[in-house]
């Protein structure tokens, strides 16, 4: 019988794909399908509607694993790193 007096640990294996890599993969899939990737990703971030992202190469499933605010954070971080704002 299980001891209910102690805290049990539960570990979930997660996909360690970075937000940066997911954005790169989604961008590539959208480009390959002939979409404007910037417009499509912005549409998704603004609305939350996953149909802005193609299902080609599993792009829609990948981007939905990440919270939209995390996508914005990653893009802003990379923009600031590449600029001379420092």
C-alpha positions as CSV (number, residue, x, y, z in Angstrom):
1,X,0.0,0.0,0.0
2,X,1.2,3.5,-0.8
3,X,2.3,5.9,2.0
4,X,0.0,8.9,1.7
5,X,2.0,10.9,4.3
6,X,4.9,11.7,1.9
7,X,5.0,13.8,-1.2
8,X,5.3,11.8,-4.3
9,X,7.4,13.0,-7.2
10,X,6.0,12.9,-10.7
11,X,8.3,13.7,-13.6
12,X,7.0,14.4,-17.1
13,X,9.4,14.1,-20.0
14,X,9.3,17.3,-22.0
15,X,10.4,18.2,-25.5
16,X,13.5,20.3,-25.0
17,X,13.1,22.2,-28.3
18,X,13.9,25.8,-27.7
19,X,11.4,28.6,-28.5
20,X,14.0,30.0,-30.9
21,X,14.2,26.7,-32.8
22,X,10.4,26.3,-32.9
23,X,10.1,29.8,-34.4
24,X,12.8,29.0,-36.9
25,X,11.1,25.7,-37.9
26,X,7.7,27.4,-38.2
27,X,9.2,30.3,-40.2
28,X,10.8,27.8,-42.6
29,X,7.6,25.8,-43.0
30,X,5.5,28.9,-43.7
31,X,8.1,30.1,-46.3
32,X,8.2,26.7,-48.0
33,X,4.4,26.8,-48.4
34,X,4.5,30.3,-49.9
35,X,3.1,32.3,-47.0
36,X,4.5,35.5,-45.6
37,X,5.9,34.1,-42.3
38,X,6.0,37.4,-40.5
39,X,2.4,38.2,-41.2
40,X,1.2,34.7,-40.3
41,X,3.1,34.5,-37.1
42,X,1.9,38.0,-36.1
43,X,-1.6,36.9,-36.9
44,X,-1.3,33.9,-34.7
45,X,0.3,35.9,-31.8
46,X,-2.4,38.6,-31.9
47,X,-5.4,36.3,-32.3
48,X,-4.4,33.0,-30.8
49,X,-6.0,31.4,-33.9
50,X,-3.7,28.4,-34.8
51,X,-5.1,28.3,-38.4
52,X,-2.6,31.2,-39.2
53,X,0.1,28.5,-39.0
54,X,0.3,25.8,-41.6
55,X,0.2,22.2,-40.4
56,X,2.9,21.4,-43.0
57,X,5.9,19.8,-41.2
58,X,4.0,19.8,-38.0
59,X,4.5,23.6,-37.6
60,X,1.1,24.3,-36.1
61,X,1.6,21.6,-33.4
62,X,5.1,22.9,-32.6
63,X,4.0,26.6,-32.2
64,X,1.1,25.6,-30.0
65,X,3.4,24.0,-27.5
66,X,4.7,27.5,-26.6
67,X,2.7,30.2,-24.9
68,X,2.3,33.3,-27.2
69,X,3.9,35.6,-24.7
70,X,7.0,33.4,-24.8
71,X,7.1,33.8,-28.5
72,X,7.0,37.6,-28.2
73,X,9.6,37.5,-25.4
74,X,12.0,35.4,-27.5
75,X,11.6,37.7,-30.6
76,X,12.1,40.8,-28.5
77,X,15.1,39.4,-26.8
78,X,16.7,38.5,-30.1
79,X,15.9,41.9,-31.6
80,X,17.5,43.7,-28.6
81,X,20.5,41.5,-28.8
82,X,21.0,42.3,-32.4
83,X,20.5,46.0,-32.0
84,X,22.7,48.7,-30.5
85,X,20.4,49.5,-27.6
86,X,22.8,48.1,-25.0
